[in-house]
Amino acid sequence: MVRIRGQIGAWPVDLTVELEAQEWAQLAQQLSPEAASAPHVAGAAMTNDALWQTTLALVRRAGQVEGPQLLSQLAGLAGGETAAKRLLVRLRHCAQVRMEAGADAPIYHWVDEQA
């Protein structure tokens, strides 16, 4: 379930969107091909742990990914940019991920667990 509150011009908006897990997955397929291939994608209906595991899987699969691209993918999975930014902060403190400053954007690298 996603609740959207705000205003359109002078009119207040309070909208609740409820979708089944398969509907969230279908929506995610429309937003991002990478998000569609993530296991158990269910948009905002994902639990925090499932979302975190999916985030780690995205970085692991990519090997390395630029911050803006990862932010875009995570925003689709987490239901918004704010939640995606929280995941990026969490990645910065994760032992399995190394972040380096790229020329234009940070780059997130998966660190081999065997190393």
C-alpha positions in Angstrom: 0.0 0.0 0.0 1.3 3.5 -0.9 -0.3 6.6 0.5 0.2 9.9 -1.4 -0.5 13.1 0.4 0.0 16.6 -0.8 -1.7 19.3 -2.9 -2.5 19.9 -6.5 -2.8 23.6 -6.7 -5.2 24.6 -4.0 -6.8 21.1 -3.7 -5.6 18.7 -1.0 -4.8 15.2 -2.2 -4.9 12.1 0.0 -4.7 9.0 -2.2 -4.1 5.4 -1.1 -3.0 2.8 -3.7 -3.3 -0.8 -2.9 -1.9 -3.5 -5.2 -1.2 -7.2 -4.8 2.4 -8.4 -4.8 2.1 -9.6 -8.4 0.7 -6.2 -9.4 3.7 -4.4 -7.8 6.0 -6.8 -9.8 4.2 -6.0 -13.0 4.5 -2.3 -12.3 8.2 -2.6 -11.5 8.7 -4.3 -14.9 7.3 -1.2 -16.6 9.6 1.1 -14.6 13.0 -0.6 -15.0 14.3 -3.7 -16.8 16.8 -4.2 -13.9 14.1 -3.9 -11.3 12.0 -6.5 -13.1 14.8 -9.1 -12.9 15.2 -8.6 -9.1 13.9 -11.4 -7.0 10.5 -10.9 -5.2 10.0 -7.3 -6.5 6.9 -6.0 -4.9 7.5 -2.2 -5.0 6.7 -0.4 -1.7 5.2 -3.6 -0.4 8.6 -5.1 0.1 9.8 -5.6 3.7 12.9 -3.6 4.7 15.0 -6.8 4.8 13.8 -8.0 1.4 14.5 -4.5 0.0 18.0 -4.5 1.5 18.7 -8.0 0.1 17.5 -6.9 -3.3 19.8 -3.8 -3.1 22.8 -6.0 -2.3 21.9 -8.3 -5.2 21.8 -5.3 -7.6 25.3 -4.2 -6.7 26.6 -7.8 -6.6 25.2 -8.5 -10.0 26.5 -5.3 -11.5 30.0 -5.6 -9.9 30.1 -1.8 -10.0 27.5 0.8 -10.6 27.4 4.6 -10.7 25.4 6.3 -8.0 22.8 8.0 -10.2 22.0 4.8 -12.0 21.8 2.9 -8.7 19.6 5.7 -7.2 17.2 5.4 -10.1 16.9 1.6 -9.8 16.5 1.8 -6.0 13.8 4.5 -6.3 11.7 2.2 -8.4 12.1 -0.6 -5.9 11.8 1.4 -2.7 8.9 3.5 -3.9 10.6 6.8 -4.0 13.9 8.8 -4.0 14.0 9.4 -0.3 13.9 5.7 0.5 16.5 5.0 -2.2 18.8 7.6 -0.7 18.6 5.9 2.7 19.6 2.7 1.0 22.6 4.4 -0.6 23.7 5.7 2.8 23.4 2.2 4.2 25.5 0.8 1.3 28.3 3.3 2.2 28.6 1.6 5.6 28.2 -2.0 4.3 31.4 -4.2 4.4 30.4 -5.9 1.2 30.3 -2.6 -0.8 33.1 -0.1 -1.4 32.3 3.4 -2.6 34.8 5.5 -4.5 34.5 9.0 -5.9 34.2 8.9 -9.6 34.8 11.9 -12.0 31.1 12.9 -12.0 29.4 10.6 -9.5 30.2 8.0 -6.8 30.8 4.5 -7.9 29.6 1.6 -5.8 31.8 -1.6 -6.1 30.9 -5.1 -4.8 33.7 -6.4 -2.7 34.4 -10.1 -3.2 33.6 -11.9 0.1 36.5 -14.3 -0.5 39.1 -11.5 -0.6 
